[in-house]
Amino acid sequence: MKGKILMVIAPEGFRDEELFEPMAVFENNGYKVDIVSTKKGLCTGMLGAKVEVNKTIDEVDPKDYKAIVIVGGVGSPKYLWHNEKLINLVKEFYRENKTVAAICLSPVVLAEAGILKDKEATVFPAKEALEEFKKYGVKYINKGVVRVGKIVTAKSPEYARVFGYEVLKTLENS
């Protein structure tokens, strides 16, 4: 095993393939994946996937992981945006020079953590997400996946697999 990757999902309304496709990429390349959310128990995806989560965001020790990957979906603005614990976790991973990644609506969490200020990034182009990017000084780029150093952002589920491989590149080169 090359190390562990932390994947964060909303307890409901996470985007199924944004969890499962990158997770398959990570596991097929020798990484173990832990899935956490804002609460323990059964979490439900937008397309109906059910995932049992045994650990919450507050129980995470960044020292145990090489990367944090935040999954998107309609549940992201409700449960993950403005979540102080998650924002602090993102800041900690970033301070420790670990990979920080988010897809779809979740790059807003990275913006809120202040780690995207004056950097190029992408996000699902919903009005609220673009407003948050502007508020936090992020240079929005309308691309599928954007990687700046060890920060990876992706726009939508269509890019989930490519996103997984971009995250992998940041780990293989560190």
C-alpha positions in Angstrom: 0.0 0.0 0.0 1.3 3.4 -1.0 -0.7 5.3 1.6 -4.3 6.4 2.4 -6.5 9.0 0.7 -9.4 10.6 2.5 -12.6 11.1 0.5 -15.3 13.4 1.8 -18.9 13.1 0.8 -22.2 14.9 1.8 -24.5 12.6 3.9 -27.1 12.9 1.1 -26.9 14.2 -2.5 -23.2 13.4 -3.2 -22.5 12.6 -6.8 -22.1 8.9 -7.1 -19.5 8.7 -9.9 -17.4 11.5 -8.4 -16.9 9.2 -5.5 -16.6 5.8 -7.2 -14.5 6.6 -10.3 -11.6 8.4 -8.5 -11.8 5.8 -5.7 -11.3 3.0 -8.3 -8.3 4.9 -9.8 -6.8 5.3 -6.3 -7.3 1.7 -5.2 -6.1 0.3 -8.5 -2.9 2.2 -8.1 -2.1 0.9 -4.6 -3.9 3.5 -2.3 -6.4 2.7 0.4 -9.4 5.0 0.5 -11.3 6.1 3.7 -14.7 7.8 3.2 -15.9 10.3 5.7 -18.9 12.6 6.0 -20.5 15.1 8.4 -22.2 12.2 10.1 -21.8 8.4 10.5 -24.2 5.9 9.0 -25.7 5.4 5.6 -25.0 8.2 3.0 -27.0 8.4 -0.2 -25.8 9.5 -3.6 -27.8 11.5 -6.1 -28.1 8.5 -8.3 -29.1 6.2 -5.5 -25.8 4.7 -4.3 -25.6 3.9 -0.6 -22.4 4.1 1.3 -21.8 3.2 4.9 -19.6 5.8 6.6 -17.9 4.9 9.9 -16.0 8.1 10.6 -16.9 11.8 10.6 -14.8 14.8 9.4 -14.0 15.7 13.1 -12.4 12.3 13.7 -9.8 12.7 10.9 -6.1 13.1 11.6 -4.4 14.5 8.5 -1.2 12.8 9.4 -2.8 9.5 8.4 -3.4 10.6 4.8 -1.6 11.7 1.7 -4.5 13.6 0.2 -8.0 14.9 0.8 -10.5 14.6 -2.0 -13.9 16.3 -1.7 -16.7 14.9 -3.7 -19.4 17.1 -5.3 -23.1 16.8 -5.9 -26.2 18.8 -4.8 -25.5 17.9 -1.2 -22.2 19.8 -1.2 -23.6 23.4 -0.8 -25.9 22.2 2.0 -23.5 20.1 4.0 -19.9 20.9 2.9 -19.8 24.6 2.0 -19.3 26.8 5.1 -18.5 23.7 7.2 -15.8 25.1 9.6 -14.4 21.6 10.4 -14.0 20.7 6.8 -12.5 24.1 5.9 -10.0 23.7 8.8 -9.1 20.2 7.6 -8.4 21.5 4.1 -6.2 24.2 5.5 -4.3 21.6 7.5 -3.7 19.3 4.5 -2.5 22.3 2.5 -0.2 23.5 5.3 1.4 20.1 5.4 2.0 20.2 1.6 -0.5 17.3 1.0 -2.7 17.0 -2.1 -6.0 18.9 -1.8 -8.7 18.1 -4.4 -12.3 18.8 -5.0 -14.8 18.2 -7.9 -18.1 19.7 -9.1 -19.6 22.1 -6.5 -17.0 21.2 -3.8 -14.1 23.4 -5.0 -16.0 26.2 -3.2 -14.8 24.6 0.1 -11.2 25.1 -1.1 -12.0 28.7 -2.0 -13.5 29.2 1.5 -10.3 27.8 3.0 -8.4 30.5 1.3 -6.1 28.2 -0.6 -7.4 29.1 -4.1 -6.9 32.9 -3.7 -5.2 34.3 -6.9 -4.9 30.7 -8.3 -6.6 29.1 -11.3 -9.3 26.6 -10.5 -12.5 25.2 -11.9 -15.9 24.4 -10.5 -19.4 23.4 -11.7 -20.5 26.7 -13.2 -23.6 27.2 -11.0 -24.3 30.9 -10.3 -23.7 30.5 -6.5 -20.4 28.6 -7.0 -19.1 31.2 -9.4 -20.1 34.0 -7.0 -18.2 32.2 -4.2 -15.1 31.9 -6.4 -15.3 35.6 -7.1 -15.8 36.5 -3.4 -12.6 34.5 -2.5 -10.5 35.8 -5.3 -10.3 32.6 -7.4 -9.3 32.8 -11.1 -12.1 30.7 -12.6 -11.1 28.6 -15.6 -13.8 26.9 -17.7 -11.9 23.6 -18.1 -12.6 20.0 -17.1 -9.7 19.6 -14.6 -7.3 22.2 -13.4 -4.1 21.3 -11.4 -2.0 24.0 -9.7 0.8 22.4 -7.7 -0.8 19.9 -5.3 -4.3 21.4 -5.7 -6.7 19.7 -8.2 -10.2 21.0 -9.1 -12.6 19.4 -11.5 -15.8 20.7 -13.1 -18.3 17.9 -13.3 -18.9 14.1 -13.2 -17.8 13.7 -16.8 -14.3 14.4 -15.6 -14.4 12.2 -12.5 -11.9 9.6 -13.8 -9.5 12.2 -15.3 -9.7 14.0 -12.0 -8.7 10.8 -10.2 -5.6 10.5 -12.4 -4.6 14.1 -11.9 -4.8 13.6 -8.1 -2.7 10.5 -8.6 0.0 12.5 -10.5 0.4 14.9 -7.5 1.0 11.8 -5.3 3.4 10.0 -7.6 5.5 13.1 -8.0 5.8 13.9 -4.3 
